[in-house]
Amino acid sequence: MRAFTGQCVFLSVCLMNILFIHQNFPGQFKHLAPALAAAGHRCVALTLRVKKPVTWAGVEVLPYAVARSTGSRGHPWLIDLESKVIRGEACFRAACALRDTGFVPDIILGHPGWGETLFLRDVWPNARIGLYFELYHQSDDSTLRFDPEFTTAEDEADALRIRMKNLNNTMHLPICDLAISPTRFQAATFPPAYQERISVIHDGIDTDLLKPNPQAKLALPNHRAFDRTDEVITFVNRNLEPYRGYHVFMRALPQLLRQRPKAHVLMVGGDGVSYGPPPSQGGSWKELLISEVRGQISDADWARVHFLGRIPYRDFVSLLQVSRLHVYLTYHFVLSWSLFEAMSAGATILASNTAPLHEAIEHGKTGHLVDFFDTDGLVQAANTLLEDAETRARMGQAARQFVQERYDLRRVCLPQQMQWVNRLAQRMPRPIAPY
């Protein structure tokens, strides 16, 4: 085992034992974990993603298993916390087993969102703990009632439910030595008591890979291929759901397709939900919105709408490179990597004028902002941009430059992450505090 003396000034001087915790490792540590392993540190990860030990990019990846499921008889406001305690307990037991092999981490880096890191201070009281703070759930009216279509009579009680959902965040404050958050918007959702520990550092965008490519081509499974000569409109989500404006975009499609008779719309995303609830009537948001708008779209126009599901990353890069207009809509929520990836590829961005976008898109310079709910405005802006190649070129170039300057993986974000780990290594670990 590598011993940590606590006297290190630079990561390159003192080699450490570093433990990563993430249910879907590497997750947000996709670049940081390999970089730390390459620097000579022993890196170990506990995750639900694997069933047996493997090595990935120099990291020893170990499985842990959840032995029980969330009950159905408890109060519904406690279901979220119960699921996190279940994962926390499972990860605690796996950590105890790892400790009993002699492994002592100098640093623990984890995502607390699923509760896995709740009890690790009890296993290794002398470890420095750095957490990835993604979001503190907001219960104000502007967030809860942002989309009136999905407000219910329970909204007043929903504020209390959201407050309960933040118990996991609250329980992590006493054990967190330093934290990292990818955007200013996300960091600002956390209460003042958290702020002094949070560094705003993005995960990083590989701008060397995601760059304009005039020769880019994307072939679909149906053998239809697209390149830069085609009028391609792209829309990308992890899952097609209201939190990312899928319903708004779909309702704009009939008019958009009529006004752009040569355009092809390429949509990437799964059929499930990542953030909000599923449709109350069952099924998927994808199919529900298709059934709503399909009667307004001719067969010929519908043939120009392509649902791609989830695609290999190499195809995703090509998709962004052939995109003539990339539409990105979101509630007041975390920003998707895909937005910055599209900007890095030089795509012209048409986005919602919502708070998360304000630090990424300067209206008229790095993209064009429209009201989230204004389908007519979205179509009008799309039509204007698609008719103006000069403006698109200027915006695409400015968007790429913006990402290169602030979010470049190798030149900006990864060095900042490594410096953050270095600062964490020099902290005195917080004592175990009663909740």
Buried (B, 14 or more C-beta within 10 A) or exposed (E): EEEBEBEBEEBEEBBBBBBBBBBEBBBBBBBBBBBBBEBBBBBBBBBBBBEEEBEBBBBBBBBBEBEEEBEEEEEEBBBBBBBBBBBBBBBBBBBEBBBEEEBBBBBBBBBBBBBBBBBBBEBBEEBBBBBBBBBBBBBEEEBBEBBEEBEEEEEEEBBEBBEBBBBBBBBBBEBBBBBBBBBEBBBBBBEEEBEEBBBBBBBBBBBEEBBBBEEBEBEBEEEEEBBBEBBBBBBBBBBBBBBBBBBBBBBBBBBBBEEBEEBBBBBBBBBEBBBBEEBEEEEBBBEBBBEEBBEBBEEEBBEBBBBBEEBEEEBBBBBBBBBBBBBBBBBBBBBBBBBBBBBBBBBBBBBBBBBBBEBBBBEEEBBBBBEBBBBEBBBBBBBEBBEEEEBBEBBBEBBBBBBBEBBBBBEBBBBBBBBBBBEBBEBEBBEEEEE
